[in-house]
Amino acid sequence: MADFETGLARTPANHQPLTPLLFLERAAAVFPEHVAVVHGTLRRPYKELRDRCVRLASALAQRGIGRGDTVAAMLPNIPEMLECHYGVPMAGAVLNTLNTRLDAATIAYILDHGEAKAIIVDREFIPLLRIALTQTKSRPLVIEVEDPEASEQARANTMGAPGYEALLAEGDPGFAWLLPEDEWDAITLNYTSGTTGKPKGVVYHHRGAQLLATGNVLSASMARHPVYLWTLPMFHCNGWCFPWTVTAVAGTHVCLRAVRGPTMWELMAEHGVTHLCGAPVVMATLLDTPAAQKRDLKGQVQFVVAGAPPPESVLAAMRAAGFAVLHVYGLTECYGPSVVNEWKSAWNELPAGEQAKLMARQGVRYQALDALDVIDPGTMRPVPADGATMGEVMMRGNVVMKGYLKDDKATQAAFAGGWFHTGDLAVKYPDGYIQLKDRSKDIIISGGENISSIEVEEALYKHPAVMLAAVVAKPDDKWGEVPCAFVELKPEATATEAELIAHCRQHMAPFKAPKQIVFSELPRTSTGKIQKHALRSQMRGT
């Protein structure tokens, strides 16, 4: 037997840690003048983008921020947010992108739990951050971003903190930025919406980020120099790793502060956009744009959608408008999308109804994911591939998180039996494609954001008139699904729908509040447990 180990050790010449940071170095070296970033009137080539990212790393290092430190970012989809995805880890630090729709108390918790040493904030969100900082134990360095594309009112907000451009001016573009010492090193920290209690901090490593980013290239059929429109928030699973994906193929990042139909059509037409990602609400926004404000597209646009599958009518309308739809599925814990509905050309010959049924399936594993299956969590054996037997979706591979920050118990539970337990229930078809059927964690996915039904129920129970409450997902053409609350009031108590919704909005981020309240006696089991499945059926009209 040949000896394949002796004298064949790993050395710097033949083994380096995987990291997506090198995508930027290559793009800047090979395509220095190619437009990397578009934002309003700004056109920034790759050489300049690279230098700004390295300046950011250098400036952070001069401020004492280095390996293992956390830097938070509270930014919309603007060039500075893209730069944070490179500059922060180039300093050896870990990027924590904050969901700008969260309430101040949750932001305060995340800043403390993640031990942020600094926070880079767009001036639009300074009023929210100011409230959050009154509730934190830590006092991170605040760096303000004044985006010329923001409203005058937003730009007027200030805490008197250092400005982002001034910070970059302190940095050196020749700085010897830090590669990870190990590809297992943390690159980003993302917080889940949480099913109970506080949100959990999901830790990504450089290896997973690099692999998922290249997996996106394959799944989204990206050729060299794609033009990507930033509709998906970069704070959400690091924009599904597309800040690194687009750069890997020297593409153009077209930034967008807010998702507005006319603006999206204008940018797609002007810049020849080839790809964008988002929840079903983005599709609805595009299709609902008045005809006079739509523009002719230069070619077919690949729309990568996650969340509730698009209905047949929406798929037909998207095709007619010039879009090819790709359905993906994933979680924060697997870097965003790791399952894709690989569309087969033969399916194009099927009737529209059959195509819609096939599109509703979540699909098969990404190339970057080692294993995907639907497993009985009790026996840890795969369920039959009959399209009917339900089990839990489980994953295994290099694009699964390192674990939950400071939560060994939750990490061990998530990885029990050598698989990542998603908590989503699904069936598996004979061809290996999976389809979600329910969510064991009672999560509602609205506009691409997770909402815990338990959190909404807890808010309702704080109202003195509420005796029982159950929150389920209600299908919604715009948002995919929204929270609907079934409420049973205490005897002789009174409350209106508007009153309860306003009450919830006072106790959580407004987007989490129920959009509808149904007053009725709640169905219960013989032991008194509320039968949510009956309420879900009522919402679906089944």
C-alpha positions, 0 to 999 in steps of 0.5 A, a space after each residue: 500500500 502506498 504511503 500517502 502521508 509521509 513527506 506530504 504534510 500541509 505547508 503554506 505552499 499547499 494549504 491555506 484557510 478558505 475565506 471569501 475575503 480573497 475574492 475582493 483582492 482578485 477582483 481588484 487585481 484582475 478587473 481594477 476598473 470594472 464598476 463594483 458599486 453603483 449607488 445614486 450617482 456613485 460609480 466605484 471601481 473594484 480597485 477603489 472598493 478594495 482600497 476603502 475596505 483595507 482602509 476600514 480594516 486599518 482604521 479599526 486596527 488603529 482603534 484597538 479592534 482586532 481578532 475576535 472583536 465584534 463590530 456591529 453595523 446598523 445600515 441599509 443596503 448602501 456601499 458602506 454595508 458592503 465595505 463592512 463585509 470585507 473591512 471588518 473581517 480584514 481587521 480580524 474582527 467579526 461583523 454583526 449586522 443588525 436588523 434595522 427593523 428591530 426594537 431598541 430593547 432587542 438591539 440593546 440585548 444584541 450589542 451586549 450579548 455580542 460584546 460589540 466594540 464598535 457600531 457603524 450606523 446610518 444616520 437614519 437609525 440614530 434615534 433608534 440606536 440612541 434609545 438602545 444605548 440607554 439600555 446597554 451595559 457596553 459603550 461601543 464606539 459609534 461611527 456615523 454614516 451620512 449617505 447622500 441618498 438618504 433623506 434630508 431628515 435622516 441625514 440631520 440625525 447625529 450623535 456627534 460621533 466620528 464620521 465614517 469617511 473621517 475614519 477611512 481617512 485614518 486608514 492605510 490602503 497598504 495595510 497588511 490586512 489579516 487573513 484568518 489564522 484558521 478557516 474555522 475562525 468566525 467571520 460574522 455573527 447573525 441573530 435569529 428572531 428567536 422562538 422563545 426568550 432572547 434571540 440566539 447568536 449564530 456564528 459563521 466561519 470563513 470556510 462556510 462563507 466562502 463555500 456558500 458564496 460559491 454555491 450561490 454562483 452555481 445555483 443562481 447561474 452567475 456568469 462573469 460580471 453579473 449585475 446584482 440589485 440589492 433588494 435582499 437586506 444585507 443584514 439578513 444572513 449577510 445578504 445570503 452571502 451575496 456580498 461575497 458571491 457577486 464579488 467572486 465573479 467581479 459583478 456590479 453591486 447596485 445598492 438600494 436604500 429601500 425597496 420601492 417598485 418604480 426605483 427597482 424598475 428604473 435601476 434594472 433598466 438603466 444598469 442591465 440588472 441580471 440577478 436579485 434576491 428577495 422574499 415574495 413581497 419584493 415580487 409583489 412590489 415589482 408586479 404592483 408597480 403602475 404600468 407607466 412606471 415600469 421599464 423595459 428590461 435589457 434581458 431576462 432577470 434571475 429572481 431568487 426567492 425564499 419563503 412562501 412559494 409563489 402561487 401560479 398567478 404570480 409565477 405567470 406574471 413574473 415570467 411575462 414581466 421578464 423574470 426567471 424565478 428560482 425557489 430556494 430554502 434555508 435558515 440563518 443557521 446555514 448561511 441563508 439558502 442551502 437548498 434549491 429547487 433545481 428546475 429541469 428543462 422538461 418541466 417547462 413543457 408541463 401545464 402551468 398548474 403542474 409547474 406551480 406545484 413543482 415550484 412549491 417544493 423547496 428542492 435539493 441540497 446546494 453543492 456546498 451542503 454535504 447532506 440534506 434529508 427528511 428524518 424522523 427525529 425520534 428514530 433518526 432514520 430517513 422517512 420514506 420518499 413517498 411525498 406524504 410521510 412527514 419528518 424533520 428537515 436536517 442538514 449536515 455540512 460545511 455551510 452549517 453554522 459553528 453554533 450559537 454564541 454563549 449557548 452550549 445547550 442550544 448548540 448541542 440540541 441543534 446538532 444532536 445525532 450529528 445532524 443540524 435540526 432545522 425544526 421544519 417539517 417536510 415530506 420527501 418525494 421519490 426524486 429526492 426533492 423536499 417540500 415543507 409542510 409545517 414549522 415545528 417552531 411556530 415561526 411565521 416568515 413575513 417579508 423574509 423576516 422570521 416572527 415568533 408566534 410565541 413572542 406575539 402571544 406573550 405580548 397579547 397576554 400582557 393585555 388585561 382583557 386577553 384570556 387566551 391567544 394563539 398566533 398563526 400565519 395567514 397567507 398574504 399576497 404581499 408579504 407571503 404570510 403575516 401574523 393573525 391572532 385568535 383571541 378569547 377575551 376574559 368574561 365581561 372584558 372588552 377590547 377592539 382589534 385596533 386596540 390589541 394591535 396597537 398594544 402589541 406594537 408597543 411591546 415589540 417591533 411593529 412588523 411583528 404585530 398581528 395584522 388581524 385579530 379574530 375574536 372567538 372561542 379557541 379550539 382545545 384538546 381534551 387536556 386544554 391545549 390550543 389546537 393550532 393546526 385547526 386555526 391554521 386550516 381556518 386561515 388557509 380555508 381548508 
